[in-house]
Amino acid sequence: QVQLVESGGGSVQAGGTLRLSCAASPYISGSYFMAWFRQTLDKEREGVAAVRTGDGRPFYADSIKGRFTISLDKATNTLYLQMNSLKPEDTAMYYCSSGARVWWQSADRYTDWGQGTQVTVSS
């Protein structure tokens, strides 16, 4: 089991940037998906981006493609989400997750979750 701790959320204006971090412990090993999900009170948890730990290949939801970049630093066991050109509709609680083997956008496939970090984008 992996423990995940997110940081980096905050409040920004539309067009701004944020960088989310997810510290994993004890370490990242093997090949599975680590991902960022987001959720608002009126929507189901949405897969935003994922990276396959074995080869580093990224995957993105269409809604954020071209604006967000996911990356994984195995040396520090940290997952990142660089968010550029933020929009008010990006406002949500963002969660780091780990452990899915297939179907990266399916929240049910993940075994480990962080507590979340809030991102608020004002217009």
Disulfide bonds with the S-S distance in Angstrom:
Cys22-Cys96 2.06
